[in-house]
Amino acid sequence: MRFGETQDRHRRAEEKRLATLERKRAEHRQAEAKALDEVATFNEKLDEEREAYRAGEPAAVEAHLGAILVI
């Protein structure tokens, strides 16, 4: 009887461990997707600023020069 009880406890503990592992994996995938979205948004903004600078838009040129000349 003890062996059977021990097997049941082990099975429940393993089920709990696997459920926790899957939850943590889902959380990681969600955090990774959020980070990728943030990077994509940053890169899009950077591309827009670069195009505005290359087009000679005064505000973009000022912003760029202001960023690189900060001491």
All heavy atoms as a GROMACS GRO file, in nm:
protein
  575
    1MET      N    1   0.083  -0.120   0.000
    1MET     CA    2   0.000   0.000   0.000
    1MET      C    3   0.087   0.126   0.000
    1MET      O    4   0.056   0.222  -0.067
    1MET     CB    5  -0.092  -0.003   0.122
    1MET     CG    6  -0.192   0.107   0.121
    1MET     SD    7  -0.333   0.059   0.024
    1MET     CE    8  -0.454   0.162   0.092
    2ARG      N    9   0.194   0.130   0.072
    2ARG     CA   10   0.280   0.247   0.076
    2ARG      C   11   0.338   0.281  -0.060
    2ARG      O   12   0.349   0.397  -0.095
    2ARG     CB   13   0.396   0.223   0.172
    2ARG     CG   14   0.370   0.269   0.309
    2ARG     CD   15   0.499   0.260   0.385
    2ARG     NE   16   0.486   0.340   0.503
    2ARG     CZ   17   0.554   0.323   0.612
    2ARG    NH1   18   0.644   0.226   0.618
    2ARG    NH2   19   0.537   0.400   0.714
    3PHE      N   20   0.379   0.180  -0.132
    3PHE     CA   21   0.436   0.203  -0.263
    3PHE      C   22   0.335   0.270  -0.355
    3PHE      O   23   0.367   0.366  -0.426
    3PHE     CB   24   0.485   0.071  -0.324
    3PHE     CG   25   0.550   0.087  -0.458
    3PHE    CD1   26   0.675   0.148  -0.469
    3PHE    CD2   27   0.486   0.045  -0.574
    3PHE    CE1   28   0.736   0.165  -0.592
    3PHE    CE2   29   0.546   0.062  -0.697
    3PHE     CZ   30   0.671   0.121  -0.707
    4GLY      N   31   0.213   0.225  -0.354
    4GLY     CA   32   0.106   0.283  -0.435
    4GLY      C   33   0.079   0.428  -0.397
    4GLY      O   34   0.059   0.514  -0.483
    5GLU      N   35   0.080   0.456  -0.269
    5GLU     CA   36   0.059   0.594  -0.223
    5GLU      C   37   0.175   0.683  -0.268
    5GLU      O   38   0.154   0.798  -0.309
    5GLU     CB   39   0.046   0.597  -0.070
    5GLU     CG   40  -0.080   0.534  -0.018
    5GLU     CD   41  -0.081   0.520   0.133
    5GLU    OE1   42   0.020   0.557   0.199
    5GLU    OE2   43  -0.180   0.470   0.186
    6THR      N   44   0.294   0.630  -0.260
    6THR     CA   45   0.411   0.706  -0.302
    6THR      C   46   0.406   0.733  -0.452
    6THR      O   47   0.438   0.844  -0.498
    6THR     CB   48   0.540   0.629  -0.266
    6THR    OG1   49   0.542   0.609  -0.125
    6THR    CG2   50   0.664   0.706  -0.307
    7GLN      N   51   0.364   0.634  -0.529
    7GLN     CA   52   0.348   0.654  -0.673
    7GLN      C   53   0.245   0.762  -0.702
    7GLN      O   54   0.266   0.847  -0.790
    7GLN     CB   55   0.306   0.524  -0.740
    7GLN     CG   56   0.417   0.426  -0.763
    7GLN     CD   57   0.369   0.302  -0.836
    7GLN    OE1   58   0.264   0.247  -0.804
    7GLN    NE2   59   0.447   0.260  -0.935
    8ASP      N   60   0.134   0.761  -0.630
    8ASP     CA   61   0.030   0.863  -0.650
    8ASP      C   62   0.083   1.002  -0.617
    8ASP      O   63   0.057   1.098  -0.691
    8ASP     CB   64  -0.094   0.832  -0.564
    8ASP     CG   65  -0.175   0.716  -0.616
    8ASP    OD1   66  -0.159   0.680  -0.736
    8ASP    OD2   67  -0.256   0.662  -0.538
    9ARG      N   68   0.157   1.013  -0.507
    9ARG     CA   69   0.214   1.144  -0.470
    9ARG      C   70   0.311   1.191  -0.577
    9ARG      O   71   0.312   1.307  -0.614
    9ARG     CB   72   0.285   1.135  -0.334
    9ARG     CG   73   0.195   1.159  -0.217
    9ARG     CD   74   0.273   1.190  -0.090
    9ARG     NE   75   0.388   1.105  -0.066
    9ARG     CZ   76   0.386   0.993   0.007
    9ARG    NH1   77   0.273   0.953   0.062
    9ARG    NH2   78   0.496   0.924   0.025
   10HIS      N   79   0.392   1.099  -0.624
   10HIS     CA   80   0.488   1.133  -0.729
   10HIS      C   81   0.416   1.176  -0.857
   10HIS      O   82   0.454   1.276  -0.920
   10HIS     CB   83   0.580   1.015  -0.758
   10HIS     CG   84   0.672   1.040  -0.872
   10HIS    ND1   85   0.780   1.126  -0.863
   10HIS    CD2   86   0.671   0.996  -1.000
   10HIS    CE1   87   0.842   1.131  -0.978
   10HIS    NE2   88   0.778   1.054  -1.064
   11ARG      N   89   0.312   1.104  -0.896
   11ARG     CA   90   0.236   1.139  -1.016
   11ARG      C   91   0.175   1.278  -1.002
   11ARG      O   92   0.184   1.360  -1.094
   11ARG     CB   93   0.126   1.033  -1.040
   11ARG     CG   94   0.042   1.062  -1.164
   11ARG     CD   95  -0.076   0.965  -1.179
   11ARG     NE   96  -0.155   0.948  -1.057
   11ARG     CZ   97  -0.241   1.038  -1.009
   11ARG    NH1   98  -0.261   1.152  -1.071
   11ARG    NH2   99  -0.309   1.013  -0.898
   12ARG      N  100   0.115   1.306  -0.886
   12ARG     CA  101   0.055   1.440  -0.865
   12ARG      C  102   0.162   1.549  -0.867
   12ARG      O  103   0.142   1.656  -0.925
   12ARG     CB  104  -0.024   1.442  -0.734
   12ARG     CG  105  -0.155   1.366  -0.742
   12ARG     CD  106  -0.242   1.392  -0.619
   12ARG     NE  107  -0.178   1.359  -0.493
   12ARG     CZ  108  -0.179   1.240  -0.434
   12ARG    NH1  109  -0.242   1.138  -0.492
   12ARG    NH2  110  -0.119   1.220  -0.319
   13ALA      N  111   0.275   1.522  -0.804
   13ALA     CA  112   0.384   1.620  -0.803
   13ALA      C  113   0.435   1.644  -0.945
   13ALA      O  114   0.464   1.758  -0.984
   13ALA     CB  115   0.497   1.573  -0.712
   14GLU      N  116   0.446   1.538  -1.024
   14GLU     CA  117   0.493   1.552  -1.163
   14GLU      C  118   0.392   1.629  -1.247
   14GLU      O  119   0.429   1.714  -1.328
   14GLU     CB  120   0.520   1.414  -1.224
   14GLU     CG  121   0.574   1.417  -1.364
   14GLU     CD  122   0.711   1.482  -1.378
   14GLU    OE1  123   0.775   1.517  -1.277
   14GLU    OE2  124   0.756   1.497  -1.494
   15GLU      N  125   0.264   1.603  -1.228
   15GLU     CA  126   0.160   1.677  -1.299
   15GLU      C  127   0.167   1.826  -1.264
   15GLU      O  128   0.156   1.912  -1.351
   15GLU     CB  129   0.022   1.621  -1.268
   15GLU     CG  130  -0.006   1.487  -1.330
   15GLU     CD  131  -0.134   1.423  -1.281
   15GLU    OE1  132  -0.199   1.478  -1.188
   15GLU    OE2  133  -0.171   1.317  -1.335
   16LYS      N  134   0.186   1.854  -1.135
   16LYS     CA  135   0.197   1.993  -1.091
   16LYS      C  136   0.322   2.057  -1.152
   16LYS      O  137   0.317   2.171  -1.199
   16LYS     CB  138   0.204   1.998  -0.939
   16LYS     CG  139   0.207   2.138  -0.883
   16LYS     CD  140   0.207   2.138  -0.731
   16LYS     CE  141   0.215   2.279  -0.677
   16LYS     NZ  142   0.218   2.281  -0.530
   17ARG      N  143   0.435   1.986  -1.153
   17ARG     CA  144   0.558   2.038  -1.210
   17ARG      C  145   0.542   2.068  -1.358
   17ARG      O  146   0.582   2.175  -1.407
   17ARG     CB  147   0.672   1.938  -1.191
   17ARG     CG  148   0.807   1.988  -1.239
   17ARG     CD  149   0.912   1.878  -1.240
   17ARG     NE  150   0.891   1.783  -1.347
   17ARG     CZ  151   0.927   1.801  -1.475
   17ARG    NH1  152   0.986   1.913  -1.512
   17ARG    NH2  153   0.905   1.709  -1.565
   18LEU      N  154   0.477   1.977  -1.430
   18LEU     CA  155   0.456   1.998  -1.574
   18LEU      C  156   0.363   2.116  -1.601
   18LEU      O  157   0.384   2.192  -1.695
   18LEU     CB  158   0.404   1.869  -1.639
   18LEU     CG  159   0.504   1.755  -1.646
   18LEU    CD1  160   0.436   1.627  -1.698
   18LEU    CD2  161   0.624   1.791  -1.732
   19ALA      N  162   0.259   2.131  -1.518
   19ALA     CA  163   0.168   2.244  -1.534
   19ALA      C  164   0.241   2.376  -1.509
   19ALA      O  165   0.223   2.473  -1.582
   19ALA     CB  166   0.048   2.229  -1.440
   20THR      N  167   0.325   2.377  -1.405
   20THR     CA  168   0.404   2.497  -1.375
   20THR      C  169   0.500   2.528  -1.488
   20THR      O  170   0.514   2.643  -1.529
   20THR     CB  171   0.481   2.479  -1.242
   20THR    OG1  172   0.387   2.457  -1.138
   20THR    CG2  173   0.566   2.600  -1.211
   21LEU      N  174   0.564   2.424  -1.540
   21LEU     CA  175   0.658   2.442  -1.651
   21LEU      C  176   0.587   2.501  -1.773
   21LEU      O  177   0.637   2.596  -1.835
   21LEU     CB  178   0.722   2.308  -1.687
   21LEU     CG  179   0.818   2.308  -1.804
   21LEU    CD1  180   0.939   2.398  -1.774
   21LEU    CD2  181   0.864   2.166  -1.834
   22GLU      N  182   0.470   2.450  -1.806
   22GLU     CA  183   0.397   2.503  -1.922
   22GLU      C  184   0.353   2.647  -1.899
   22GLU      O  185   0.360   2.730  -1.988
   22GLU     CB  186   0.275   2.415  -1.954
   22GLU     CG  187   0.201   2.458  -2.077
   22GLU     CD  188   0.290   2.474  -2.200
   22GLU    OE1  189   0.383   2.394  -2.221
   22GLU    OE2  190   0.267   2.570  -2.277
   23ARG      N  191   0.311   2.678  -1.775
   23ARG     CA  192   0.272   2.816  -1.743
   23ARG      C  193   0.392   2.910  -1.758
   23ARG      O  194   0.381   3.018  -1.818
   23ARG     CB  195   0.215   2.824  -1.601
   23ARG     CG  196   0.155   2.961  -1.568
   23ARG     CD  197   0.100   2.970  -1.428
   23ARG     NE  198   0.208   2.985  -1.332
   23ARG     CZ  199   0.248   2.894  -1.245
   23ARG    NH1  200   0.188   2.777  -1.239
   23ARG    NH2  201   0.348   2.917  -1.161
   24LYS      N  202   0.507   2.867  -1.708
   24LYS     CA  203   0.628   2.950  -1.719
   24LYS      C  204   0.671   2.965  -1.864
   24LYS      O  205   0.715   3.073  -1.905
   24LYS     CB  206   0.742   2.889  -1.637
   24LYS     CG  207   0.720   2.889  -1.488
   24LYS     CD  208   0.721   3.029  -1.434
   24LYS     CE  209   0.710   3.029  -1.283
   24LYS     NZ  210   0.715   3.164  -1.228
   25ARG      N  211   0.657   2.860  -1.943
   25ARG     CA  212   0.690   2.870  -2.085
   25ARG      C  213   0.597   2.969  -2.155
   25ARG      O  214   0.641   3.048  -2.239
   25ARG     CB  215   0.681   2.734  -2.152
   25ARG     CG  216   0.798   2.645  -2.122
   25ARG     CD  217   0.785   2.510  -2.189
   25ARG     NE  218   0.906   2.433  -2.170
   25ARG     CZ  219   0.914   2.303  -2.190
   25ARG    NH1  220   0.809   2.234  -2.230
   25ARG    NH2  221   1.028   2.240  -2.170
   26ALA      N  222   0.469   2.964  -2.122
   26ALA     CA  223   0.372   3.057  -2.181
   26ALA      C  224   0.406   3.201  -2.142
   26ALA      O  225   0.400   3.292  -2.225
   26ALA     CB  226   0.230   3.021  -2.139
   27GLU      N  227   0.442   3.222  -2.016
   27GLU     CA  228   0.480   3.355  -1.970
   27GLU      C  229   0.604   3.403  -2.045
   27GLU      O  230   0.613   3.520  -2.083
   27GLU     CB  231   0.507   3.354  -1.820
   27GLU     CG  232   0.383   3.338  -1.734
   27GLU     CD  233   0.415   3.315  -1.587
   27GLU    OE1  234   0.535   3.315  -1.548
   27GLU    OE2  235   0.320   3.295  -1.510
   28HIS      N  236   0.698   3.313  -2.065
   28HIS     CA  237   0.821   3.349  -2.137
   28HIS      C  238   0.789   3.385  -2.282
   28HIS      O  239   0.841   3.484  -2.334
   28HIS     CB  240   0.921   3.234  -2.132
   28HIS     CG  241   1.045   3.260  -2.209
   28HIS    ND1  242   1.142   3.347  -2.166
   28HIS    CD2  243   1.088   3.214  -2.328
   28HIS    CE1  244   1.240   3.351  -2.254
   28HIS    NE2  245   1.210   3.272  -2.354
   29ARG      N  246   0.705   3.305  -2.347
   29ARG     CA  247   0.668   3.335  -2.486
   29ARG      C  248   0.598   3.471  -2.495
   29ARG      O  249   0.624   3.548  -2.587
   29ARG     CB  250   0.577   3.225  -2.543
   29ARG     CG  251   0.650   3.097  -2.577
   29ARG     CD  252   0.561   3.000  -2.653
   29ARG     NE  253   0.444   2.958  -2.577
   29ARG     CZ  254   0.438   2.850  -2.500
   29ARG    NH1  255   0.543   2.771  -2.488
   29ARG    NH2  256   0.326   2.821  -2.436
   30GLN      N  257   0.514   3.501  -2.398
   30GLN     CA  258   0.444   3.629  -2.396
   30GLN      C  259   0.543   3.744  -2.377
   30GLN      O  260   0.535   3.846  -2.447
   30GLN     CB  261   0.340   3.629  -2.285
   30GLN     CG  262   0.253   3.752  -2.282
   30GLN     CD  263   0.147   3.745  -2.173
   30GLN    OE1  264   0.157   3.666  -2.080
   30GLN    NE2  265   0.046   3.828  -2.184
   31ALA      N  266   0.636   3.729  -2.284
   31ALA     CA  267   0.736   3.834  -2.260
   31ALA      C  268   0.826   3.852  -2.383
   31ALA      O  269   0.861   3.964  -2.420
   31ALA     CB  270   0.821   3.799  -2.137
   32GLU      N  271   0.859   3.742  -2.447
   32GLU     CA  272   0.943   3.748  -2.566
   32GLU      C  273   0.869   3.820  -2.680
   32GLU      O  274   0.928   3.904  -2.749
   32GLU     CB  275   0.980   3.606  -2.609
   32GLU     CG  276   1.080   3.599  -2.720
   32GLU     CD  277   1.122   3.455  -2.749
   32GLU    OE1  278   1.037   3.364  -2.740
   32GLU    OE2  279   1.238   3.436  -2.783
   33ALA      N  280   0.741   3.790  -2.697
   33ALA     CA  281   0.662   3.856  -2.801
   33ALA      C  282   0.651   4.005  -2.772
   33ALA      O  283   0.662   4.088  -2.864
   33ALA     CB  284   0.523   3.793  -2.810
   34LYS      N  285   0.632   4.041  -2.645
   34LYS     CA  286   0.624   4.182  -2.609
   34LYS      C  287   0.756   4.253  -2.640
   34LYS      O  288   0.757   4.364  -2.694
   34LYS     CB  289   0.590   4.196  -2.460
   34LYS     CG  290   0.577   4.339  -2.416
   34LYS     CD  291   0.547   4.350  -2.267
   34LYS     CE  292   0.542   4.495  -2.226
   34LYS     NZ  293   0.538   4.512  -2.081
   35ALA      N  294   0.867   4.190  -2.606
   35ALA     CA  295   0.998   4.250  -2.632
   35ALA      C  296   1.020   4.268  -2.782
   35ALA      O  297   1.070   4.372  -2.826
   35ALA     CB  298   1.109   4.164  -2.572
   36LEU      N  299   0.982   4.169  -2.860
   36LEU     CA  300   0.996   4.180  -3.006
   36LEU      C  301   0.911   4.293  -3.061
   36LEU      O  302   0.954   4.365  -3.151
   36LEU     CB  303   0.960   4.047  -3.073
   36LEU     CG  304   1.060   3.934  -3.054
   36LEU    CD1  305   1.005   3.804  -3.111
   36LEU    CD2  306   1.194   3.968  -3.116
   37ASP      N  307   0.790   4.310  -3.007
   37ASP     CA  308   0.704   4.421  -3.050
   37ASP      C  309   0.767   4.555  -3.016
   37ASP      O  310   0.764   4.648  -3.096
   37ASP     CB  311   0.565   4.411  -2.985
   37ASP     CG  312   0.479   4.302  -3.044
   37ASP    OD1  313   0.512   4.252  -3.154
   37ASP    OD2  314   0.379   4.265  -2.980
   38GLU      N  315   0.826   4.564  -2.896
   38GLU     CA  316   0.890   4.689  -2.856
   38GLU      C  317   1.009   4.721  -2.946
   38GLU      O  318   1.029   4.836  -2.984
   38GLU     CB  319   0.933   4.680  -2.710
   38GLU     CG  320   0.817   4.682  -2.612
   38GLU     CD  321   0.859   4.655  -2.468
   38GLU    OE1  322   0.979   4.629  -2.442
   38GLU    OE2  323   0.771   4.659  -2.381
   39VAL      N  324   1.085   4.620  -2.980
   39VAL     CA  325   1.200   4.640  -3.069
   39VAL      C  326   1.151   4.684  -3.207
   39VAL      O  327   1.208   4.777  -3.267
   39VAL     CB  328   1.286   4.512  -3.079
   39VAL    CG1  329   1.385   4.520  -3.193
   39VAL    CG2  330   1.357   4.487  -2.947
   40ALA      N  331   1.047   4.620  -3.257
   40ALA     CA  332   0.994   4.656  -3.389
   40ALA      C  333   0.944   4.800  -3.389
   40ALA      O  334   0.970   4.876  -3.483
   40ALA     CB  335   0.883   4.560  -3.430
   41THR      N  336   0.874   4.840  -3.283
   41THR     CA  337   0.823   4.976  -3.273
   41THR      C  338   0.940   5.076  -3.268
   41THR      O  339   0.937   5.179  -3.336
   41THR     CB  340   0.736   4.992  -3.147
   41THR    OG1  341   0.625   4.902  -3.158
   41THR    CG2  342   0.685   5.133  -3.130
   42PHE      N  343   1.042   5.045  -3.189
   42PHE     CA  344   1.159   5.132  -3.179
   42PHE      C  345   1.226   5.145  -3.316
   42PHE      O  346   1.262   5.255  -3.358
   42PHE     CB  347   1.258   5.075  -3.077
   42PHE     CG  348   1.386   5.154  -3.068
   42PHE    CD1  349   1.392   5.269  -2.991
   42PHE    CD2  350   1.499   5.115  -3.139
   42PHE    CE1  351   1.510   5.343  -2.984
   42PHE    CE2  352   1.616   5.188  -3.132
   42PHE     CZ  353   1.622   5.302  -3.054
   43ASN      N  354   1.244   5.033  -3.385
   43ASN     CA  355   1.309   5.036  -3.515
   43ASN      C  356   1.228   5.114  -3.619
   43ASN      O  357   1.286   5.186  -3.701
   43ASN     CB  358   1.338   4.894  -3.565
   43ASN     CG  359   1.452   4.829  -3.490
   43ASN    OD1  360   1.534   4.897  -3.430
   43ASN    ND2  361   1.456   4.698  -3.492
   44GLU      N  362   1.096   5.101  -3.614
   44GLU     CA  363   1.011   5.178  -3.705
   44GLU      C  364   1.028   5.328  -3.680
   44GLU      O  365   1.041   5.406  -3.775
   44GLU     CB  366   0.865   5.138  -3.688
   44GLU     CG  367   0.832   5.002  -3.744
   44GLU     CD  368   0.691   4.956  -3.710
   44GLU    OE1  369   0.610   5.038  -3.661
   44GLU    OE2  370   0.662   4.837  -3.731
   45LYS      N  371   1.029   5.366  -3.552
   45LYS     CA  372   1.047   5.507  -3.517
   45LYS      C  373   1.183   5.556  -3.564
   45LYS      O  374   1.196   5.666  -3.619
   45LYS     CB  375   1.031   5.526  -3.366
   45LYS     CG  376   1.039   5.670  -3.322
   45LYS     CD  377   1.012   5.682  -3.173
   45LYS     CE  378   1.012   5.827  -3.132
   45LYS     NZ  379   1.129   5.866  -3.058
   46LEU      N  380   1.284   5.475  -3.543
   46LEU     CA  381   1.419   5.510  -3.586
   46LEU      C  382   1.425   5.527  -3.738
   46LEU      O  383   1.485   5.623  -3.788
   46LEU     CB  384   1.518   5.402  -3.541
   46LEU     CG  385   1.666   5.431  -3.559
   46LEU    CD1  386   1.705   5.554  -3.477
   46LEU    CD2  387   1.746   5.309  -3.515
   47ASP      N  388   1.361   5.437  -3.812
   47ASP     CA  389   1.357   5.449  -3.958
   47ASP      C  390   1.288   5.579  -4.001
   47ASP      O  391   1.334   5.647  -4.092
   47ASP     CB  392   1.284   5.329  -4.021
   47ASP     CG  393   1.367   5.201  -4.014
   47ASP    OD1  394   1.490   5.209  -3.994
   47ASP    OD2  395   1.306   5.093  -4.028
   48GLU      N  396   1.178   5.612  -3.933
   48GLU     CA  397   1.106   5.735  -3.965
   48GLU      C  398   1.195   5.857  -3.939
   48GLU      O  399   1.200   5.950  -4.020
   48GLU     CB  400   0.978   5.745  -3.883
   48GLU     CG  401   0.870   5.645  -3.924
   48GLU     CD  402   0.754   5.642  -3.827
   48GLU    OE1  403   0.752   5.720  -3.729
   48GLU    OE2  404   0.664   5.558  -3.848
   49GLU      N  405   1.264   5.857  -3.825
   49GLU     CA  406   1.352   5.968  -3.792
   49GLU      C  407   1.467   5.978  -3.892
   49GLU      O  408   1.506   6.088  -3.933
   49GLU     CB  409   1.407   5.952  -3.650
   49GLU     CG  410   1.302   5.970  -3.543
   49GLU     CD  411   1.351   5.937  -3.403
   49GLU    OE1  412   1.468   5.893  -3.388
   49GLU    OE2  413   1.272   5.952  -3.309
   50ARG      N  414   1.522   5.865  -3.932
   50ARG     CA  415   1.630   5.863  -4.029
   50ARG      C  416   1.584   5.919  -4.163
   50ARG      O  417   1.653   6.001  -4.224
   50ARG     CB  418   1.682   5.720  -4.048
   50ARG     CG  419   1.801   5.713  -4.144
   50ARG     CD  420   1.849   5.569  -4.166
   50ARG     NE  421   1.890   5.507  -4.040
   50ARG     CZ  422   1.836   5.394  -3.990
   50ARG    NH1  423   1.741   5.332  -4.055
   50ARG    NH2  424   1.880   5.345  -3.877
   51GLU      N  425   1.467   5.880  -4.207
   51GLU     CA  426   1.413   5.931  -4.334
   51GLU      C  427   1.387   6.081  -4.327
   51GLU      O  428   1.416   6.154  -4.422
   51GLU     CB  429   1.286   5.855  -4.373
   51GLU     CG  430   1.311   5.712  -4.415
   51GLU     CD  431   1.410   5.700  -4.530
   51GLU    OE1  432   1.397   5.776  -4.628
   51GLU    OE2  433   1.501   5.615  -4.521
   52ALA      N  434   1.335   6.126  -4.214
   52ALA     CA  435   1.309   6.270  -4.197
   52ALA      C  436   1.441   6.347  -4.198
   52ALA      O  437   1.450   6.454  -4.259
   52ALA     CB  438   1.234   6.294  -4.066
   53TYR      N  439   1.543   6.292  -4.134
   53TYR     CA  440   1.674   6.356  -4.133
   53TYR      C  441   1.731   6.363  -4.275
   53TYR      O  442   1.779   6.467  -4.319
   53TYR     CB  443   1.769   6.280  -4.040
   53TYR     CG  444   1.910   6.332  -4.043
   53TYR    CD1  445   1.946   6.445  -3.972
   53TYR    CD2  446   2.008   6.266  -4.119
   53TYR    CE1  447   2.076   6.493  -3.975
   53TYR    CE2  448   2.138   6.313  -4.123
   53TYR     CZ  449   2.172   6.427  -4.050
   53TYR     OH  450   2.300   6.474  -4.054
   54ARG      N  451   1.724   6.252  -4.346
   54ARG     CA  452   1.777   6.247  -4.482
   54ARG      C  453   1.700   6.339  -4.576
   54ARG      O  454   1.757   6.392  -4.672
   54ARG     CB  455   1.773   6.104  -4.535
   54ARG     CG  456   1.878   6.016  -4.472
   54ARG     CD  457   1.875   5.877  -4.528
   54ARG     NE  458   1.981   5.796  -4.467
   54ARG     CZ  459   1.984   5.666  -4.467
   54ARG    NH1  460   1.888   5.597  -4.528
   54ARG    NH2  461   2.082   5.600  -4.410
   55ALA      N  462   1.573   6.361  -4.546
   55ALA     CA  463   1.491   6.452  -4.627
   55ALA      C  464   1.519   6.597  -4.593
   55ALA      O  465   1.470   6.689  -4.658
   55ALA     CB  466   1.343   6.420  -4.609
   56GLY      N  467   1.600   6.619  -4.488
   56GLY     CA  468   1.637   6.755  -4.450
   56GLY      C  469   1.531   6.829  -4.373
   56GLY      O  470   1.534   6.952  -4.366
   57GLU      N  471   1.438   6.756  -4.311
   57GLU     CA  472   1.335   6.824  -4.232
   57GLU      C  473   1.403   6.891  -4.112
   57GLU      O  474   1.476   6.826  -4.036
   57GLU     CB  475   1.230   6.723  -4.184
   57GLU     CG  476   1.149   6.664  -4.298
   57GLU     CD  477   1.048   6.562  -4.253
   57GLU    OE1  478   1.015   6.559  -4.132
   57GLU    OE2  479   1.002   6.484  -4.338
   58PRO      N  480   1.381   7.022  -4.096
   58PRO     CA  481   1.451   7.097  -3.992
   58PRO      C  482   1.438   7.037  -3.852
   58PRO      O  483   1.538   7.028  -3.780
   58PRO     CB  484   1.387   7.236  -3.998
   58PRO     CG  485   1.338   7.247  -4.139
   58PRO     CD  486   1.296   7.109  -4.178
   59ALA      N  487   1.319   6.997  -3.814
   59ALA     CA  488   1.300   6.942  -3.679
   59ALA      C  489   1.381   6.814  -3.661
   59ALA      O  490   1.439   6.790  -3.554
   59ALA     CB  491   1.152   6.916  -3.652
   60ALA      N  492   1.388   6.732  -3.764
   60ALA     CA  493   1.463   6.606  -3.756
   60ALA      C  494   1.613   6.634  -3.748
   60ALA      O  495   1.685   6.568  -3.673
   60ALA     CB  496   1.432   6.518  -3.876
   61VAL      N  497   1.659   6.731  -3.825
   61VAL     CA  498   1.802   6.766  -3.822
   61VAL      C  499   1.837   6.822  -3.685
   61VAL      O  500   1.939   6.783  -3.626
   61VAL     CB  501   1.836   6.867  -3.934
   61VAL    CG1  502   1.980   6.915  -3.920
   61VAL    CG2  503   1.813   6.803  -4.072
   62GLU      N  504   1.754   6.909  -3.632
   62GLU     CA  505   1.779   6.965  -3.499
   62GLU      C  506   1.780   6.856  -3.393
   62GLU      O  507   1.867   6.855  -3.304
   62GLU     CB  508   1.672   7.069  -3.463
   62GLU     CG  509   1.689   7.201  -3.533
   62GLU     CD  510   1.580   7.300  -3.492
   62GLU    OE1  511   1.526   7.288  -3.379
   62GLU    OE2  512   1.550   7.389  -3.573
   63ALA      N  513   1.686   6.764  -3.400
   63ALA     CA  514   1.679   6.655  -3.302
   63ALA      C  515   1.803   6.569  -3.310
   63ALA      O  516   1.862   6.531  -3.208
   63ALA     CB  517   1.555   6.571  -3.326
   64HIS      N  518   1.846   6.538  -3.430
   64HIS     CA  519   1.965   6.455  -3.448
   64HIS      C  520   2.090   6.527  -3.395
   64HIS      O  521   2.169   6.469  -3.320
   64HIS     CB  522   1.984   6.420  -3.596
   64HIS     CG  523   2.105   6.338  -3.623
   64HIS    ND1  524   2.113   6.206  -3.586
   64HIS    CD2  525   2.224   6.368  -3.681
   64HIS    CE1  526   2.232   6.159  -3.620
   64HIS    NE2  527   2.302   6.256  -3.679
   65LEU      N  528   2.108   6.651  -3.434
   65LEU     CA  529   2.224   6.726  -3.388
   65LEU      C  530   2.220   6.746  -3.235
   65LEU      O  531   2.323   6.739  -3.170
   65LEU     CB  532   2.234   6.860  -3.460
   65LEU     CG  533   2.265   6.850  -3.609
   65LEU    CD1  534   2.263   6.989  -3.672
   65LEU    CD2  535   2.400   6.783  -3.632
   66GLY      N  536   2.101   6.769  -3.186
   66GLY     CA  537   2.087   6.784  -3.039
   66GLY      C  538   2.125   6.658  -2.966
   66GLY      O  539   2.186   6.662  -2.859
   67ALA      N  540   2.092   6.544  -3.025
   67ALA     CA  541   2.123   6.416  -2.960
   67ALA      C  542   2.272   6.386  -2.963
   67ALA      O  543   2.329   6.333  -2.866
   67ALA     CB  544   2.046   6.303  -3.029
   68ILE      N  545   2.340   6.422  -3.072
   68ILE     CA  546   2.481   6.387  -3.081
   68ILE      C  547   2.573   6.491  -3.020
   68ILE      O  548   2.688   6.462  -2.990
   68ILE     CB  549   2.524   6.356  -3.226
   68ILE    CG1  550   2.505   6.477  -3.315
   68ILE    CG2  551   2.449   6.237  -3.280
   68ILE    CD1  552   2.566   6.460  -3.453
   69LEU      N  553   2.523   6.612  -3.002
   69LEU     CA  554   2.607   6.719  -2.949
   69LEU      C  555   2.589   6.740  -2.799
   69LEU      O  556   2.649   6.830  -2.742
   69LEU     CB  557   2.580   6.850  -3.023
   69LEU     CG  558   2.620   6.851  -3.170
   69LEU    CD1  559   2.583   6.984  -3.236
   69LEU    CD2  560   2.769   6.822  -3.188
   70VAL      N  561   2.511   6.655  -2.734
   70VAL     CA  562   2.490   6.667  -2.591
   70VAL      C  563   2.620   6.628  -2.521
   70VAL      O  564   2.679   6.525  -2.548
   70VAL     CB  565   2.375   6.576  -2.542
   70VAL    CG1  566   2.367   6.580  -2.390
   70VAL    CG2  567   2.244   6.621  -2.605
   71ILE      N  568   2.664   6.717  -2.434
   71ILE     CA  569   2.792   6.692  -2.365
   71ILE      C  570   2.768   6.674  -2.218
   71ILE      O  571   2.692   6.728  -2.153
   71ILE     CB  572   2.893   6.807  -2.392
   71ILE    CG1  573   2.922   6.811  -2.541
   71ILE    CG2  574   3.018   6.786  -2.310
   71ILE    CD1  575   3.010   6.928  -2.581
   0.00000   0.00000   0.00000
